[in-house]
Amino acid sequence: MPDDQASDVTAPAPGAARDGLVDPRGPRFGAVLTTVLLASVLLLAPSAAATALLALQTAVFALGAFGGLRMAPYGWIYRTLVRPRLQPPTELEEEAPPRFAQSVGFAFAAVALVAALLGWTPVMIAAVAMAFVAAFLNAAFGYCLGCEMYLLLRRVT
């Protein structure tokens, strides 16, 4: 969920935005953390700990969706701790598709959080499971379901 780019002679300093382009490894790193957190929610549900973790992930999605990938906490972790240890990315991607994916994740997490707070455990588990599957696909296979939805919607409109 970060907004990092290649550190070559023509690029600004690492971590700086460049024309809305991001290092695609950042969102995938964020998807790994999201997968772990959502798996924990599923394993702990229904409980106060599951609801707290779900609230945390909902806030992470909200920051990435509404504030941009630069505001996403997982992006900060990637840019600060992981990215400096890697080679520069071979390609960059537009920020819009992963940001849209954050919006979709936020929608599912928000529904799950409201359901958890109302005691609707089956609804909460179903919504978390859908977000988990999307995050897992990105983490394990590099397939961003939300990004693909964004591209499909762009083609249709």
Biotite code that builds the C-alpha atoms (Angstrom):
import biotite.structure as struc

atoms = struc.array([
    struc.Atom([0.000, 0.000, 0.000], chain_id="A", res_id=1, res_name="MET", atom_name="CA", element="C"),
    struc.Atom([2.981, 2.263, -0.251], chain_id="A", res_id=2, res_name="PRO", atom_name="CA", element="C"),
    struc.Atom([3.886, 4.866, -2.759], chain_id="A", res_id=3, res_name="ASP", atom_name="CA", element="C"),
    struc.Atom([7.572, 4.212, -3.419], chain_id="A", res_id=4, res_name="ASP", atom_name="CA", element="C"),
    struc.Atom([9.492, 4.260, -6.676], chain_id="A", res_id=5, res_name="GLN", atom_name="CA", element="C"),
    struc.Atom([12.748, 3.371, -8.311], chain_id="A", res_id=6, res_name="ALA", atom_name="CA", element="C"),
    struc.Atom([15.754, 5.188, -7.008], chain_id="A", res_id=7, res_name="SER", atom_name="CA", element="C"),
    struc.Atom([17.571, 6.063, -10.194], chain_id="A", res_id=8, res_name="ASP", atom_name="CA", element="C"),
    struc.Atom([19.254, 9.285, -11.256], chain_id="A", res_id=9, res_name="VAL", atom_name="CA", element="C"),
    struc.Atom([16.061, 10.759, -12.715], chain_id="A", res_id=10, res_name="THR", atom_name="CA", element="C"),
    struc.Atom([13.792, 9.744, -9.856], chain_id="A", res_id=11, res_name="ALA", atom_name="CA", element="C"),
    struc.Atom([13.132, 11.871, -6.792], chain_id="A", res_id=12, res_name="PRO", atom_name="CA", element="C"),
    struc.Atom([14.319, 10.596, -3.418], chain_id="A", res_id=13, res_name="ALA", atom_name="CA", element="C"),
    struc.Atom([12.994, 7.157, -2.391], chain_id="A", res_id=14, res_name="PRO", atom_name="CA", element="C"),
    struc.Atom([9.527, 7.432, -0.922], chain_id="A", res_id=15, res_name="GLY", atom_name="CA", element="C"),
    struc.Atom([8.624, 10.567, -2.876], chain_id="A", res_id=16, res_name="ALA", atom_name="CA", element="C"),
    struc.Atom([5.624, 10.452, -5.183], chain_id="A", res_id=17, res_name="ALA", atom_name="CA", element="C"),
    struc.Atom([6.314, 10.562, -8.909], chain_id="A", res_id=18, res_name="ARG", atom_name="CA", element="C"),
    struc.Atom([3.310, 11.096, -11.140], chain_id="A", res_id=19, res_name="ASP", atom_name="CA", element="C"),
    struc.Atom([1.132, 8.783, -9.025], chain_id="A", res_id=20, res_name="GLY", atom_name="CA", element="C"),
    struc.Atom([3.371, 5.758, -9.660], chain_id="A", res_id=21, res_name="LEU", atom_name="CA", element="C"),
    struc.Atom([4.095, 3.132, -7.024], chain_id="A", res_id=22, res_name="VAL", atom_name="CA", element="C"),
    struc.Atom([6.466, 0.238, -6.532], chain_id="A", res_id=23, res_name="ASP", atom_name="CA", element="C"),
    struc.Atom([4.125, -2.767, -7.055], chain_id="A", res_id=24, res_name="PRO", atom_name="CA", element="C"),
    struc.Atom([5.954, -4.718, -4.360], chain_id="A", res_id=25, res_name="ARG", atom_name="CA", element="C"),
    struc.Atom([4.599, -2.303, -1.756], chain_id="A", res_id=26, res_name="GLY", atom_name="CA", element="C"),
    struc.Atom([0.909, -3.144, -2.162], chain_id="A", res_id=27, res_name="PRO", atom_name="CA", element="C"),
    struc.Atom([1.830, -6.826, -2.267], chain_id="A", res_id=28, res_name="ARG", atom_name="CA", element="C"),
    struc.Atom([3.738, -6.443, 1.018], chain_id="A", res_id=29, res_name="PHE", atom_name="CA", element="C"),
    struc.Atom([0.680, -4.728, 2.474], chain_id="A", res_id=30, res_name="GLY", atom_name="CA", element="C"),
    struc.Atom([-1.455, -7.607, 1.252], chain_id="A", res_id=31, res_name="ALA", atom_name="CA", element="C"),
    struc.Atom([0.747, -10.031, 3.203], chain_id="A", res_id=32, res_name="VAL", atom_name="CA", element="C"),
    struc.Atom([0.197, -8.061, 6.409], chain_id="A", res_id=33, res_name="LEU", atom_name="CA", element="C"),
    struc.Atom([-3.516, -7.751, 5.653], chain_id="A", res_id=34, res_name="THR", atom_name="CA", element="C"),
    struc.Atom([-3.764, -11.498, 5.041], chain_id="A", res_id=35, res_name="THR", atom_name="CA", element="C"),
    struc.Atom([-2.134, -12.275, 8.384], chain_id="A", res_id=36, res_name="VAL", atom_name="CA", element="C"),
    struc.Atom([-4.309, -9.797, 10.239], chain_id="A", res_id=37, res_name="LEU", atom_name="CA", element="C"),
    struc.Atom([-7.554, -10.952, 8.626], chain_id="A", res_id=38, res_name="LEU", atom_name="CA", element="C"),
    struc.Atom([-6.642, -14.607, 9.217], chain_id="A", res_id=39, res_name="ALA", atom_name="CA", element="C"),
    struc.Atom([-6.190, -13.702, 12.884], chain_id="A", res_id=40, res_name="SER", atom_name="CA", element="C"),
    struc.Atom([-9.625, -12.077, 12.913], chain_id="A", res_id=41, res_name="VAL", atom_name="CA", element="C"),
    struc.Atom([-11.173, -15.232, 11.460], chain_id="A", res_id=42, res_name="LEU", atom_name="CA", element="C"),
    struc.Atom([-9.369, -17.451, 13.971], chain_id="A", res_id=43, res_name="LEU", atom_name="CA", element="C"),
    struc.Atom([-10.315, -15.297, 16.956], chain_id="A", res_id=44, res_name="LEU", atom_name="CA", element="C"),
    struc.Atom([-13.939, -14.551, 15.978], chain_id="A", res_id=45, res_name="ALA", atom_name="CA", element="C"),
    struc.Atom([-16.164, -13.880, 17.727], chain_id="A", res_id=46, res_name="PRO", atom_name="CA", element="C"),
    struc.Atom([-14.195, -12.057, 20.401], chain_id="A", res_id=47, res_name="SER", atom_name="CA", element="C"),
    struc.Atom([-13.196, -8.599, 21.509], chain_id="A", res_id=48, res_name="ALA", atom_name="CA", element="C"),
    struc.Atom([-9.691, -9.248, 20.161], chain_id="A", res_id=49, res_name="ALA", atom_name="CA", element="C"),
    struc.Atom([-11.086, -10.093, 16.711], chain_id="A", res_id=50, res_name="ALA", atom_name="CA", element="C"),
    struc.Atom([-13.184, -6.930, 16.739], chain_id="A", res_id=51, res_name="THR", atom_name="CA", element="C"),
    struc.Atom([-10.172, -4.825, 17.781], chain_id="A", res_id=52, res_name="ALA", atom_name="CA", element="C"),
    struc.Atom([-8.017, -6.290, 15.008], chain_id="A", res_id=53, res_name="LEU", atom_name="CA", element="C"),
    struc.Atom([-10.838, -5.754, 12.536], chain_id="A", res_id=54, res_name="LEU", atom_name="CA", element="C"),
    struc.Atom([-11.143, -2.118, 13.630], chain_id="A", res_id=55, res_name="ALA", atom_name="CA", element="C"),
    struc.Atom([-7.397, -1.708, 13.109], chain_id="A", res_id=56, res_name="LEU", atom_name="CA", element="C"),
    struc.Atom([-7.543, -3.185, 9.591], chain_id="A", res_id=57, res_name="GLN", atom_name="CA", element="C"),
    struc.Atom([-10.582, -1.057, 8.750], chain_id="A", res_id=58, res_name="THR", atom_name="CA", element="C"),
    struc.Atom([-8.595, 2.047, 9.737], chain_id="A", res_id=59, res_name="ALA", atom_name="CA", element="C"),
    struc.Atom([-5.630, 0.883, 7.622], chain_id="A", res_id=60, res_name="VAL", atom_name="CA", element="C"),
    struc.Atom([-7.923, 0.435, 4.611], chain_id="A", res_id=61, res_name="PHE", atom_name="CA", element="C"),
    struc.Atom([-9.524, 3.848, 5.229], chain_id="A", res_id=62, res_name="ALA", atom_name="CA", element="C"),
    struc.Atom([-6.160, 5.613, 5.334], chain_id="A", res_id=63, res_name="LEU", atom_name="CA", element="C"),
    struc.Atom([-5.050, 3.958, 2.095], chain_id="A", res_id=64, res_name="GLY", atom_name="CA", element="C"),
    struc.Atom([-8.355, 4.541, 0.340], chain_id="A", res_id=65, res_name="ALA", atom_name="CA", element="C"),
    struc.Atom([-9.127, 8.089, 1.407], chain_id="A", res_id=66, res_name="PHE", atom_name="CA", element="C"),
    struc.Atom([-5.687, 9.465, 2.238], chain_id="A", res_id=67, res_name="GLY", atom_name="CA", element="C"),
    struc.Atom([-3.788, 7.749, -0.537], chain_id="A", res_id=68, res_name="GLY", atom_name="CA", element="C"),
    struc.Atom([-1.166, 5.043, -0.421], chain_id="A", res_id=69, res_name="LEU", atom_name="CA", element="C"),
    struc.Atom([1.338, 7.457, 1.154], chain_id="A", res_id=70, res_name="ARG", atom_name="CA", element="C"),
    struc.Atom([-0.905, 7.580, 4.226], chain_id="A", res_id=71, res_name="MET", atom_name="CA", element="C"),
    struc.Atom([-1.268, 3.809, 4.572], chain_id="A", res_id=72, res_name="ALA", atom_name="CA", element="C"),
    struc.Atom([0.572, 2.439, 7.628], chain_id="A", res_id=73, res_name="PRO", atom_name="CA", element="C"),
    struc.Atom([1.665, -0.725, 5.805], chain_id="A", res_id=74, res_name="TYR", atom_name="CA", element="C"),
    struc.Atom([3.124, 1.514, 3.112], chain_id="A", res_id=75, res_name="GLY", atom_name="CA", element="C"),
    struc.Atom([5.149, 3.343, 5.730], chain_id="A", res_id=76, res_name="TRP", atom_name="CA", element="C"),
    struc.Atom([6.481, 0.027, 7.045], chain_id="A", res_id=77, res_name="ILE", atom_name="CA", element="C"),
    struc.Atom([7.394, -1.035, 3.517], chain_id="A", res_id=78, res_name="TYR", atom_name="CA", element="C"),
    struc.Atom([9.085, 2.267, 2.637], chain_id="A", res_id=79, res_name="ARG", atom_name="CA", element="C"),
    struc.Atom([10.944, 2.496, 5.936], chain_id="A", res_id=80, res_name="THR", atom_name="CA", element="C"),
    struc.Atom([11.955, -1.076, 6.761], chain_id="A", res_id=81, res_name="LEU", atom_name="CA", element="C"),
    struc.Atom([11.680, -3.207, 3.616], chain_id="A", res_id=82, res_name="VAL", atom_name="CA", element="C"),
    struc.Atom([12.251, -1.047, 0.522], chain_id="A", res_id=83, res_name="ARG", atom_name="CA", element="C"),
    struc.Atom([15.745, 0.175, 1.534], chain_id="A", res_id=84, res_name="PRO", atom_name="CA", element="C"),
    struc.Atom([16.923, -3.456, 1.576], chain_id="A", res_id=85, res_name="ARG", atom_name="CA", element="C"),
    struc.Atom([15.659, -4.248, -1.951], chain_id="A", res_id=86, res_name="LEU", atom_name="CA", element="C"),
    struc.Atom([16.895, -3.508, -5.435], chain_id="A", res_id=87, res_name="GLN", atom_name="CA", element="C"),
    struc.Atom([15.043, -0.708, -7.239], chain_id="A", res_id=88, res_name="PRO", atom_name="CA", element="C"),
    struc.Atom([11.810, -1.889, -8.851], chain_id="A", res_id=89, res_name="PRO", atom_name="CA", element="C"),
    struc.Atom([12.021, -2.918, -12.499], chain_id="A", res_id=90, res_name="THR", atom_name="CA", element="C"),
    struc.Atom([8.669, -1.266, -13.189], chain_id="A", res_id=91, res_name="GLU", atom_name="CA", element="C"),
    struc.Atom([6.201, 1.058, -11.544], chain_id="A", res_id=92, res_name="LEU", atom_name="CA", element="C"),
    struc.Atom([2.402, 1.011, -11.619], chain_id="A", res_id=93, res_name="GLU", atom_name="CA", element="C"),
    struc.Atom([-0.302, 3.622, -11.273], chain_id="A", res_id=94, res_name="GLU", atom_name="CA", element="C"),
    struc.Atom([-1.522, 4.323, -7.758], chain_id="A", res_id=95, res_name="GLU", atom_name="CA", element="C"),
    struc.Atom([-5.214, 4.426, -8.725], chain_id="A", res_id=96, res_name="ALA", atom_name="CA", element="C"),
    struc.Atom([-5.876, 0.661, -9.006], chain_id="A", res_id=97, res_name="PRO", atom_name="CA", element="C"),
    struc.Atom([-4.342, -0.299, -5.625], chain_id="A", res_id=98, res_name="PRO", atom_name="CA", element="C"),
    struc.Atom([-6.010, 2.717, -4.036], chain_id="A", res_id=99, res_name="ARG", atom_name="CA", element="C"),
    struc.Atom([-9.355, 1.536, -5.424], chain_id="A", res_id=100, res_name="PHE", atom_name="CA", element="C"),
    struc.Atom([-8.550, -1.908, -4.000], chain_id="A", res_id=101, res_name="ALA", atom_name="CA", element="C"),
    struc.Atom([-8.083, -0.247, -0.609], chain_id="A", res_id=102, res_name="GLN", atom_name="CA", element="C"),
    struc.Atom([-11.565, 1.261, -1.003], chain_id="A", res_id=103, res_name="SER", atom_name="CA", element="C"),
    struc.Atom([-13.060, -2.149, -1.733], chain_id="A", res_id=104, res_name="VAL", atom_name="CA", element="C"),
    struc.Atom([-11.223, -3.606, 1.257], chain_id="A", res_id=105, res_name="GLY", atom_name="CA", element="C"),
    struc.Atom([-12.515, -0.751, 3.387], chain_id="A", res_id=106, res_name="PHE", atom_name="CA", element="C"),
    struc.Atom([-16.105, -1.460, 2.311], chain_id="A", res_id=107, res_name="ALA", atom_name="CA", element="C"),
    struc.Atom([-15.855, -5.132, 3.265], chain_id="A", res_id=108, res_name="PHE", atom_name="CA", element="C"),
    struc.Atom([-14.034, -4.380, 6.512], chain_id="A", res_id=109, res_name="ALA", atom_name="CA", element="C"),
    struc.Atom([-16.564, -1.687, 7.465], chain_id="A", res_id=110, res_name="ALA", atom_name="CA", element="C"),
    struc.Atom([-19.462, -4.070, 6.886], chain_id="A", res_id=111, res_name="VAL", atom_name="CA", element="C"),
    struc.Atom([-17.637, -6.715, 8.933], chain_id="A", res_id=112, res_name="ALA", atom_name="CA", element="C"),
    struc.Atom([-16.901, -4.266, 11.747], chain_id="A", res_id=113, res_name="LEU", atom_name="CA", element="C"),
    struc.Atom([-20.503, -3.079, 11.981], chain_id="A", res_id=114, res_name="VAL", atom_name="CA", element="C"),
    struc.Atom([-21.654, -6.711, 11.948], chain_id="A", res_id=115, res_name="ALA", atom_name="CA", element="C"),
    struc.Atom([-19.166, -7.591, 14.696], chain_id="A", res_id=116, res_name="ALA", atom_name="CA", element="C"),
    struc.Atom([-20.342, -4.690, 16.843], chain_id="A", res_id=117, res_name="LEU", atom_name="CA", element="C"),
    struc.Atom([-23.973, -5.755, 16.358], chain_id="A", res_id=118, res_name="LEU", atom_name="CA", element="C"),
    struc.Atom([-23.178, -9.384, 17.167], chain_id="A", res_id=119, res_name="GLY", atom_name="CA", element="C"),
    struc.Atom([-23.926, -10.622, 13.660], chain_id="A", res_id=120, res_name="TRP", atom_name="CA", element="C"),
    struc.Atom([-21.068, -13.087, 13.620], chain_id="A", res_id=121, res_name="THR", atom_name="CA", element="C"),
    struc.Atom([-21.979, -14.923, 10.368], chain_id="A", res_id=122, res_name="PRO", atom_name="CA", element="C"),
    struc.Atom([-22.115, -11.625, 8.436], chain_id="A", res_id=123, res_name="VAL", atom_name="CA", element="C"),
    struc.Atom([-18.837, -10.505, 10.003], chain_id="A", res_id=124, res_name="MET", atom_name="CA", element="C"),
    struc.Atom([-17.120, -13.776, 9.130], chain_id="A", res_id=125, res_name="ILE", atom_name="CA", element="C"),
    struc.Atom([-18.436, -13.719, 5.555], chain_id="A", res_id=126, res_name="ALA", atom_name="CA", element="C"),
    struc.Atom([-17.262, -10.139, 4.947], chain_id="A", res_id=127, res_name="ALA", atom_name="CA", element="C"),
    struc.Atom([-13.852, -10.774, 6.532], chain_id="A", res_id=128, res_name="VAL", atom_name="CA", element="C"),
    struc.Atom([-13.488, -13.994, 4.540], chain_id="A", res_id=129, res_name="ALA", atom_name="CA", element="C"),
    struc.Atom([-14.100, -12.134, 1.266], chain_id="A", res_id=130, res_name="MET", atom_name="CA", element="C"),
    struc.Atom([-11.502, -9.487, 2.143], chain_id="A", res_id=131, res_name="ALA", atom_name="CA", element="C"),
    struc.Atom([-9.120, -12.253, 3.249], chain_id="A", res_id=132, res_name="PHE", atom_name="CA", element="C"),
    struc.Atom([-9.431, -14.081, -0.078], chain_id="A", res_id=133, res_name="VAL", atom_name="CA", element="C"),
    struc.Atom([-8.704, -10.882, -2.023], chain_id="A", res_id=134, res_name="ALA", atom_name="CA", element="C"),
    struc.Atom([-5.689, -10.069, 0.172], chain_id="A", res_id=135, res_name="ALA", atom_name="CA", element="C"),
    struc.Atom([-4.409, -13.649, -0.069], chain_id="A", res_id=136, res_name="PHE", atom_name="CA", element="C"),
    struc.Atom([-4.636, -13.634, -3.871], chain_id="A", res_id=137, res_name="LEU", atom_name="CA", element="C"),
    struc.Atom([-2.478, -10.514, -3.958], chain_id="A", res_id=138, res_name="ASN", atom_name="CA", element="C"),
    struc.Atom([-0.039, -11.706, -1.298], chain_id="A", res_id=139, res_name="ALA", atom_name="CA", element="C"),
    struc.Atom([0.463, -15.206, -2.684], chain_id="A", res_id=140, res_name="ALA", atom_name="CA", element="C"),
    struc.Atom([0.048, -14.724, -6.431], chain_id="A", res_id=141, res_name="PHE", atom_name="CA", element="C"),
    struc.Atom([0.364, -10.999, -7.096], chain_id="A", res_id=142, res_name="GLY", atom_name="CA", element="C"),
    struc.Atom([-3.226, -10.934, -8.369], chain_id="A", res_id=143, res_name="TYR", atom_name="CA", element="C"),
    struc.Atom([-4.961, -7.800, -7.100], chain_id="A", res_id=144, res_name="CYS", atom_name="CA", element="C"),
    struc.Atom([-8.688, -8.432, -7.358], chain_id="A", res_id=145, res_name="LEU", atom_name="CA", element="C"),
    struc.Atom([-9.569, -4.824, -6.508], chain_id="A", res_id=146, res_name="GLY", atom_name="CA", element="C"),
    struc.Atom([-7.095, -3.576, -9.122], chain_id="A", res_id=147, res_name="CYS", atom_name="CA", element="C"),
    struc.Atom([-8.712, -5.787, -11.737], chain_id="A", res_id=148, res_name="GLU", atom_name="CA", element="C"),
    struc.Atom([-12.137, -4.475, -10.720], chain_id="A", res_id=149, res_name="MET", atom_name="CA", element="C"),
    struc.Atom([-10.813, -0.922, -11.179], chain_id="A", res_id=150, res_name="TYR", atom_name="CA", element="C"),
    struc.Atom([-9.481, -1.698, -14.660], chain_id="A", res_id=151, res_name="LEU", atom_name="CA", element="C"),
    struc.Atom([-12.741, -3.388, -15.641], chain_id="A", res_id=152, res_name="LEU", atom_name="CA", element="C"),
    struc.Atom([-14.769, -0.403, -14.458], chain_id="A", res_id=153, res_name="LEU", atom_name="CA", element="C"),
    struc.Atom([-12.460, 1.933, -16.402], chain_id="A", res_id=154, res_name="ARG", atom_name="CA", element="C"),
    struc.Atom([-13.019, -0.096, -19.577], chain_id="A", res_id=155, res_name="ARG", atom_name="CA", element="C"),
    struc.Atom([-16.792, -0.114, -19.093], chain_id="A", res_id=156, res_name="VAL", atom_name="CA", element="C"),
    struc.Atom([-17.072, 3.623, -18.428], chain_id="A", res_id=157, res_name="THR", atom_name="CA", element="C"),
])
